[in-house]
Amino acid sequence: MEITPEREQAIREKFNINPFPQLLGLELDSIEPGRAKLSVEVDEKLMQLQGVMHGGAIATLIDTAVAFAIIGSSGPHDRFTTVEMKVNYLSAITEGRVTAQATLIRDGRRIIVADCDVFDAKGKLAAKGLLTYIRLNA
């Protein structure tokens, strides 16, 4: 499904009214069918007590990136939700802009599988997610 400028604008508007990602400061950098790139600037509200980015904040970045990769290849009325998410945390993130790049591996009628790579400010792979979603209106 092509993402026209009008459709991209509608997707960005949907992103901007999504309260939880906004609370964390996530930004939608790019979207195309089956792919999305999100980023966030690490600050004190995203840190855990050991001075590194909280795993829950990283997981939220991953889950949201995958959701928008799905939105980029779905119809405007499609509904879906996360069924399973596995995250490997590969290195600590302490500062800078963190980027998540989500890609759909399988975009089925009912089941969607995606992976997502999270890179720290230096471009080092810091986390990797593998997610399964289910379409609710299939």
C-alpha positions in Angstrom: 0.0 0.0 0.0 1.5 3.3 -1.1 1.9 6.1 1.4 0.8 9.3 -0.4 1.6 12.7 1.1 -2.0 12.9 2.4 -1.8 9.5 4.0 1.6 10.3 5.6 0.1 13.4 7.0 -2.8 11.4 8.5 -0.4 8.9 10.0 1.7 11.6 11.5 -1.5 13.2 13.0 -2.4 9.9 14.5 1.2 9.6 16.0 1.0 13.1 17.4 -2.2 12.4 19.4 -1.0 9.1 20.8 -0.4 10.1 24.4 2.0 7.5 25.8 4.7 8.0 23.0 4.3 11.7 23.4 4.8 11.4 27.2 8.2 9.8 26.5 9.1 12.3 23.7 9.2 9.8 20.9 9.3 11.2 17.4 8.3 9.6 14.1 11.2 10.2 11.7 10.1 8.2 8.7 7.4 5.8 7.6 7.0 3.6 4.5 5.0 0.4 3.8 6.3 -2.1 6.3 9.0 0.1 7.8 9.2 2.9 10.4 12.0 4.8 12.0 11.4 6.5 15.4 13.8 8.3 17.7 14.0 9.9 21.1 16.5 12.1 22.9 17.7 10.4 26.1 17.1 12.6 29.2 16.6 12.0 32.9 13.0 11.0 32.6 14.0 8.0 30.6 16.8 6.8 32.9 16.7 4.1 35.5 18.6 4.3 38.8 21.9 3.0 37.4 22.1 6.0 35.0 21.2 4.2 31.8 18.1 4.3 29.6 15.3 2.3 31.2 14.5 -1.0 29.5 10.8 -0.1 29.5 11.5 3.1 27.6 13.5 1.1 25.1 10.7 -1.5 24.8 8.1 1.3 24.3 10.3 2.7 21.5 10.5 -0.7 19.8 6.7 -1.5 20.2 5.7 1.9 18.9 8.1 1.7 15.9 6.7 -1.7 14.9 3.1 -0.4 15.3 3.8 2.4 12.9 5.5 0.0 10.5 2.3 -1.9 10.5 0.2 1.2 10.1 2.3 2.0 7.0 1.2 -1.2 5.3 -2.4 -1.4 6.7 -5.7 0.2 5.9 -6.9 3.2 7.9 -9.5 1.1 9.8 -7.3 -1.9 10.6 -6.9 -2.7 14.2 -4.1 -4.8 15.7 -2.3 -5.4 19.0 0.9 -6.8 20.3 0.8 -10.5 21.2 4.4 -11.1 22.0 7.6 -9.0 22.3 11.1 -10.2 23.0 13.9 -7.7 23.5 17.6 -8.3 23.7 19.4 -5.4 25.4 22.9 -5.5 23.9 24.5 -2.4 25.4 23.7 0.4 27.8 22.4 3.6 26.5 23.4 6.7 28.5 22.9 9.8 26.4 22.1 11.2 23.0 19.5 10.4 20.3 18.4 6.8 20.2 16.9 5.5 16.9 14.6 2.5 16.4 14.2 1.0 12.9 11.3 -1.4 12.5 10.7 -3.8 9.6 7.9 -6.2 9.0 9.1 -9.7 8.4 5.7 -11.2 7.8 2.6 -9.2 7.2 -0.1 -11.9 7.1 -3.9 -11.7 7.0 -4.0 -12.3 10.8 -0.5 -12.5 12.2 2.3 -9.9 11.8 5.9 -10.5 12.7 8.5 -7.7 12.9 11.9 -7.0 14.1 13.3 -3.7 15.3 16.9 -2.5 15.8 17.7 0.2 18.3 20.8 2.2 17.8 22.5 4.5 20.3 23.7 8.0 19.4 27.0 6.6 18.0 25.1 4.2 15.7 25.9 1.1 17.8 23.3 -1.6 17.9 22.0 -1.4 21.5 18.9 -3.5 21.5 17.0 -5.8 19.2 13.3 -6.7 19.3 11.2 -9.5 17.8 7.5 -8.9 17.9 4.3 -10.6 17.0 1.0 -8.8 16.5 -2.5 -10.0 15.7 -5.0 -8.2 13.5 -8.2 -7.8 15.4 -10.4 -7.2 12.4 -9.2 -10.0 10.1 
